């Protein structure tokens, strides 16, 4: 398919713009990496322990020291541990999807990279753009939270040195935080030294935080046995707010598990990605879930849920039992957790920028890799500078919800990518016009079918607008819908028809998930409208699930990317449930959050239209069916000879 620059007419230009949005990177099955122009590679320096440090350090922030009190008081009660368990299981669904894709395509970029391969350039750009916002605001938010906790260690809010303390600018309602900016610059400098060095430091800080949590668990358990676990002996029972309250608490604490996706963004720097990436993602999430649940069990046993301090529940619990000194240790653990989370927030973003720049969607400035440290130093410095400016001038707590949008959208698209990979994996081959000459006979056939075959494929695969991109321009259609399999004594769909059914089914499940999530969350809708939307969404979801469960998965999935790595279980059920959970959480983020995110996404659309679309590495490429690869390569060899 030719680029829009080679097409004329308004209709041709419209089709060209659409093809730009759905063009996909081709994967070299021998190494699982995208076939792009030559770029400097990152250092292969990370092993399994490094990934555990990144995963646990990025996931466990100071939220666990505060969140348990709020959720227990307002939602879960003594069932707080169950809320963390359900949220952990929900996060594990996304972790399974990440584990398969990261082991198949071990390259920088995480969800952006997977979406570019499986869905298309337009969706990949929006995900990459949203992840940029997520990591920048996330890092700034974490940095702003360190200085108050650091001040408590020194004796109070006013005990920090004047040069680091917060100040309000006269005449303006702006409170600057020099300490936050300094910490961001320190972390940025650490990340520029090398990924192995920065991960080693993050591992030390994370270990200190985990020891503080273990101290609380062991000491708190002793106090609970001494006092008889009074928090569980209440007349209101184990579920004072009912099962709905426990589930609401699960939705709240779900965001405490965000961070394991940082492991996937480091895929290119892992020595044994097929083995270590799935283990790193899975075990880091498991460790976080166990720590969260043990802290929840102990805190509820120490103090009745209604008496918990919503701001400092753990410190207050120790104080109520005469252990005032332990409050300083808990505060130190919170500082360690925030410092580790700050490293985890800034670490992935330069890799996202580098992946987008490699693909031509951002300036090549961000794809430069330092020859000595083998890290994207320019992207790291740019990320740190932007995060430091935000942390210094802005109270970014109001923008914290925007962090969740990028994460949940990425989780959703990763689950969709797993469905595409299993049922409709890309079957076209990418050929670049400039370095590889096309044989004249093949070029004539391509030019003679500029839109016909593509339109047929687009109409048949519109069900995979998020699940299918450009189909082979040179294609053969089989008139038969089914082929008789005499050996099996039954009737089965042929490959082309099966892919169409699967593509439409993936689309139906996504639409059904959205309608069901939106209707369930719109309490102000009339009852009839809500139930009608829920019914329609549920039917679409069920129909798509049944079809995907009945049709066979595509055999090409075994040779797409790396083979022999982790395989996501319970497909298609697991990815579909994952999409439903993430869409429900996205719908419930609030209108204000979506309004702010929409502004950022609109800016991203403009950047893509005026820069990314024109400079994409796929701008001079055509896609042909695999049957013509041999002819093209033979002709190329003769031409070069």
N, C-alpha and C positions, 0 to 999 in steps of 0.2 A: 504494500500500500504506500502510495507516494505521499510525500509531505505536501502540506497545503500550498507551499510556495510553488509547486509544480502544477497546480491545478488552477483552472479558470472558471469564472462564472460564480454567481452567488450560491447556487445549489451545491456546486463542487466545493466551494469554500466552507459551507456549512458542514458538509460531510467530512471535510478535512479537519475542521475543529473538533468534531465528535471523535474522529479517529485519533486525534492527539490525546484525548482524555482517556482512551481505552487501550492505547498501545502499551505493551508490556516488555519488560526485560526478559531476555532469553538466558536460560541457565545452562552452564556447561556441566553435564551430568558427571563428569570425571572428578570435579572438585566442588560442585555445589555452589559455585560463585557465578555472579552475573557476568556476561560477556560484555565488558566495557573496555574503553581505551586503557592503556597501561597507566597504572598509578602506583605510587609508593605504598607498600604494605606496612601495616602496623606490626609492632613487635609481638612475636609469639612467646609470651612470657607468663601467662596465667595458667595455674593448675587448679585442681578441685578445691583446696583450702582457700585460695584467693577468691574463688567464686562464692564460697560460703560467707566470707567476710563481706563481700560486696552485697550479697543478697540480704543477709541479716542486718548489716549496718544501714542499708538503704531503707529497710522496712520498719525496723523498730526505732521510732523517734520518741520524742518526749510525750507523745500522745497517750501512751500507755500509763504514764504517771498522772494524767489528768482525766483521760477519757473514761476510765473505769468508774469514777465517782459520778459523773454526769449520767452515763447510761444506766447505772444501777439505780440511781435515785428516780429517774424519769421514765424508764422503759422496762428494764429487765428484772429488777429486784434481785433475789438470790439466784435467779436463773442466768446470771451474767455469763457464767462459763459456757452455757449452751449458746448464748448469742455469739460468743467468739468462735465456738465450734462450727456453727452454721455458716458464719461469715468466712471461716477458713475453708470449709468445703466449697463454698461458692468461688472463692479465689483460686482454689485448686483446679477448678474446671478450666479457667484461663491458663493456669500454669501448665496443664497437660497440653493445651494447644501450642503454647510457646515452646514447650520442650520438643515437640515434634518438628516445628518449623525451624527452630534454631539449630537442631542437629542436621536437618536437611540443607539449610542455606546458611552456613556459618560465616556470615559477613557482617560488617558494621551496618547499623541502620535499624535493627530490630523490626518493629511493626511496619515502619515505612518500607523497609526492604522487602518484607514478605508481601505487602500489598502491591508493590510495584511488579512483583513477579506474577502474582496470582490474579489480581483484580485489574489494575491499570494505573496509568500515570496520574490521572485526575484525582482519584481517591488517595493514592500514595502521597501526592503533594499535600493534600489537606491534612492527612495524618501527620506527616513530617512537620507541617506548619503548626499544628496543634501541639505536637510534642515540644517544639521550641518554646512555646508559651508555657507549657507545663513545667519544664525544667527551670526556666528562668524565674518564674514566679515562685515555684517551689523552693528554689535555693534562697531567694530573697526572704520568703516567709520564715524559713528555718533560721536564717541568720538574724532576723529581727527578734526571734524568740530566745536567742542565746544570752543576750546582754541582761535581761531581767533575772534569769536564773544565775548567771555569773555574779551579779550584784548581791544576791542572797548569800552566796558563799562568803563574800567579803563583809557581810553583816547587815545588808539592807540595800534598798533601792538607791540611796544617795552615797553609797560607799565606793563606787567605782571612781578611778582617777578622772579628773575633770575632762581630760582630753578624750576619754572614752565614753563618758556619761552622755545620756540623751539630753538634748537641749531643744527648746522651742525657739524658732526664728521669730524675732520681734515683728509684730504687725502681720504675721502670717500664721495660719493654722497648720503649720508643718513642724513636726518633731523629727529632728535629724538624729540618726543613730550611728555615730562614728565607730563604735565597737563592732557593729554588724558589718560595716564596709571593710574594716580592717581584717576581720575574720574571713570574709570572702576573698580578699586579696591574698591572704596567707594560704588558703586552700587552693587558689588558682596557681600560685607559685609551686605548691607541692605537686599538683597534677602535671605541671610542665616538666618536672624532673624525670618522669617516667611512670608507666602504669604499674610496674612492679613495686616501685618505691611508695607510691601513693596508696596502693592496695595494702601494703604492709602496715603503713600507719593506720589506715582505716581498720585493719584487723586488730591492732592493739587497742584502739579506742572502743571498738565494738566488744572486745573481750572484757574490758573494764566495765562497760555498761551491763553486759550479761552477768558478771560477778555481782554487781549491785542488785540486779533482779533476783539472783539466786540467794543472796543474803536476805532479801526481804521474804522470799518464799520459805527459807529454812527457819529464820527467826519468827516469822509470822505463824508458821505451822506449830512451832513450840508454844507460842502464846495461845493459839487456838485450842490446843489440847489442854493447856493449863486452865483456860476459862470455859471450856466445854462447847466451843463453836457456837457462841450465843447468837450470831447473825443468822443461823439457820433455824433456830427454835422460836419462830414467830407465829402468831395466830393467823396471819395473812397467808401463810403457806409458801410454797416454793415459787408460785407464779402469781404474785399480787396484781400484776397488770394483765394477766391472761397470756395466752399463746401469742396473740397479736402484739402485745407489748414486747415479748421476747423477740419476735421477728422484726419489729421496728428497731430494736436495739441491734440486731444483726446487720440491718442496712446501715446503721450509724457506724458500727465498728468495722464494716467492710473496708473502709478507706485506711484502716490501720495496717492492712496487708499490702497496700500498694508499695511497690519498691522492688519486688522480685523480678520485674521486667527489666531492671537495670542489668541483670546478669546477661540477658539475651543481647543487649546492646554491645557487650564486650566480646561477642562471638569470634570476631576476627583475630583477637589477641589470645585465644585459648589454644594451648598446645594440642589437646585431644578433644576437639569440640563435640564429636559424636558421643563420647562417653561422659565427659565432664559437664557439659551444658545441661542435659536433663537432670543429672544428679545434683548439680548446683542449684538449679531452680527448685526442684522438688524438696530437697533436704533443707534449704534455707527457709522455705515456706513452712515446712513441718516444724522446724525448731521455733519459728516465731509463733506458730499456733500453740505449741505446747507451753511456751513461756507465758503467752497471754492467758491461757486457761488456768495455769497454776497460780498466777498473780490474782486472777479473778476469784478463784476458789478461796484463797487465803484472805483477801481483803473483805469479802462478804462474811467470812467466819469471824473476823476480828471486830467488825463494826456493823450494826444493822444498816441495811441499805438506805433507810430514810434518814439516818444520822450521818451519812458520809459527807465530807466537805467536797463540794463540786470542783473546787480549784486545786486543792492539795490533798487528795484523799489518802494517799499512802503515808505522807508525813504526818497528817492529822491522826491517822490510825495508830502510829507508833507513839505519838504524843499522848493519846488517850490512855495508853498503857505505861506511861512514865518514862518513855525512851526518847527524850527530847534530842539527844545527841544524834539519833538516827536520821533526823530530818536533814542534817547537813550531808550525810552520805547519800540520801535519796536525791537531794538537789544536785550533788556531784554526778550521780548517775544520769539525771536529766540532761546535764550539760554534755556529758559524754555521748549520750544518745543523739543530741542535736548536732554535735560536731560530726559524728559519723553520718548522720542523715544529710548534712550539708555537703560532705564529700560525695555521697551517693547521688545528690541532686545535680551537681555540676559535672560529674564525671561522664554521664552518657551524652550530654548535649553536643559536645564537639564531634562525637562520632556520628550523630544524626546529621549535623551540618556537613561533615566530610562526605557522608554517603550521598547526600543531595547534591553536593558540589561535583562529586565524581560523575553523577548522572547528568550534569549540565544544568540542573534546575536552579542552582545558586552559583555565584561567582567562584572561579577556581581557587581564589584566595583561601577558602575554607578547606580545600582538599590537600593543602600542603602539609607534608609530614616532616618533622624535624629529623634529619639524618642521624643525629647522635642519640636522642632520646626515643625516637620512633613513635612519637605521639603528635597529634595535630595541634601544635603549639599555638598557631595563629587563631584557630577556632576556640581553643581553651582560653586564651587571653581575652578574646572578644566576649565570650560567654561570661567570664568572671567580671569584666568591666561593666557589662550591662546589669548583671545581678547585683554588683556592689552599688551602682547608682540607684537602683530601685530600693535596695535595703537601706541606703543612707537617707533618702529623701521621703520615701513613701511608707505609709502604714498599709502594707499589702495584705493585711488580714481580711479586708473586704473582698480582695481578689482571689482568696484561697480556693473558692469554689471553682474557679476557672482551671485550676490544676486537675480537678477531678474529671473535667470534660475531656481533656486530652487523653488521660489514662483510660477512661471507659470507652471512648471511641476507638482507641487502639486495641483494647481487649476485644471489642465487638468485631473489628475487621480481621483480627487474627483468627477468631473462631470461624468467620466466613471463609477465610483463606484455607482453613483446614478442609471445609466442605468442598471447596473448589478443587483443591489438590486431590481429594479422593475421588470425586465424581466427574469433574470436567477439567482435568489438568491441561494447561496450554499445550497444543499439539502443532503449533507453527514453529518455523525456524526463522530466525532473524538473519537477514543478509544486508550488509552495509553497501551502499551504492559506490562510495568513493574507493575504498581499498580493494573491493572484490568485484570484478567485472562480471556482468550477467551474460550468459549466452544469448545470441540474437533471437533464437527461436523462443526462448523463455521470455525474453523482454517483450517480444511482440504479443505473446499470450497475456502477459501482465497488462500491457497497455490496452489490449482489446477488451479486457474485463475490468474497467476501472471501478465500477460500482455494483455490477449485477451480483456477483458472488458475495460481495461484502454485505449488500443489502439483505440478501437471503440469510446470511449468517446472523446479521444483526437482529432481524426479525425473529429468527428461531432461537436466538440466545439472549433476547432482551430480558428474559427471566434471570439472566446472570449479568445484568448491568453492573452489579457489584460482584458478579461471579464469573464473568467471561469478558474477554477483551477481544482483540482482533483475531478473527478466525483465518485459516489459510486462504489466501487469495486464489490459489490454484487448488481446486477441490473437486472431488467426485461425489455425486449424490447417488445413493442407491434407491431405486424406485420402491423397493419392497420395504414395508414397515417392520415386518418380523421375518425371521429366518427359522426354518424348521430344523431343530437339532435332533436328528434321528437317533443319535447315540444316546441322548438323554430322554428321548420320548416326549419332549415338550416343546413349547413355543417360547422364544425369548426375543427381546428387542435387539436389533442390530446396533452397532456401535454409534452410528450417527443419531439414530432416533433415541437411543438411551441417553446420550449426552443432552439432547433437547429436553427430554423429560426431566432429567436431573437438574438442568439449568433453570427451568421453570419452577421446579420444586424448591430450589434454594431461594428463588425470589419470593415464592409464596410464604415460606417460613419466615423470611425477614419482614414482609409486610404484616403477616399475622402476629409476629412478636411485637411490632410497633403498635398496632391497633390494640392488642391486648394490654400492653403496658400503659398506653395513653389513656384508655378507657378506665382501667383500674385505678389510675392516679387522679383522674378528673372528677373529684367528689362534687364539684358544683354543677356537673351536667345533670339533666333530668334522668331519673331512673331508667326510663325506657331507652333513652339514647345510650346510656352507659352499658346496659345489658345487651343492647343490639350490637354495639361495637365490640364488646367482649365476645359475643357469640360469633360474629363474623371473623374476628381475629383468631379465636380458638379453632374455628373450622379450617381456616387457611393453614394455620400452624399444624393441625392434625393431618390434613391432606398431604401437605409437603413432607411431613415426617413419615407417613405411611409409604409414600412413593419412594422416598430415599431409602427406606428400609427394605423395600421390595426389589429395587433395581440393583444390579451388580455395580461395584465400584470399578473404576477404570483401571485396566492393567498397566497403563502408562505411568501410574503413580509410583510403581516400583523403581522406575529408571529416571525419575524426575528429581534432580538434585542428588545429594548423597543418599545412598541406600544402606540399609542395615542399621540405622539409628533407632531412636525411640519412636514408637508408634502410639499415637493417641488412642486410647481404648473407647469403646462404646460409641463409635461413630455410626449414625449421625446424631444420636440422642444427646451425647455430651456437648458438642458444639452448639446445638440448637438451644439447650437449656442455658448454656453460657451466654448466648446472644440475648435471651429473654431476661436474664438477671441484669445484664449490663444496660439494656435498653430501659428497663424499669428504673434503675438508678439514674440514668441520664434524664429521663422525663421528670424525675422528682428533684432535680437540682435547683429549680426555681427560675422564674422569668428574668429576674435581674441578672443572674449568672449567664443565661443564654443571650441576653441583650449585649452584654460586654464581650462574650465570646464571638458573637456575630460580627462585631466591629473588627475584631482581629482576623477572623476568617475572610471578611470582605477585603481587607488589606492583602491577605494572602492570595486571593483570586486575582487582584490587580497585578501583584508581583509575578504570578504565573503567566498571565496573559501577555504582559509586556516584556518579560525576561525568560522565565523558565520554559515556556512553550517554544520559543524561538531558538534557545540554546541547548535544548535537550540532546543528549547523546543519541537518541533514537530519531532525530530529525531527518537523517539521510539513510533510512533503512526501509526495506521491504520485508514482508513476511510471506513465505512460501511453504507449501506442504512438505513434509519430510521426504516424500518420494522423489523430489527434485534436488535434494541436497547433493547426491552423488554427481549429477550432471553439472551443477554449479561448480563444485570443487574441481572436477576434471577440466572444465573449461578455464577456470582460474589458473590452474597449474600450467596449461598450455599457453595461456596469455603471458604469464610471468616468465615462462621459459623463452 
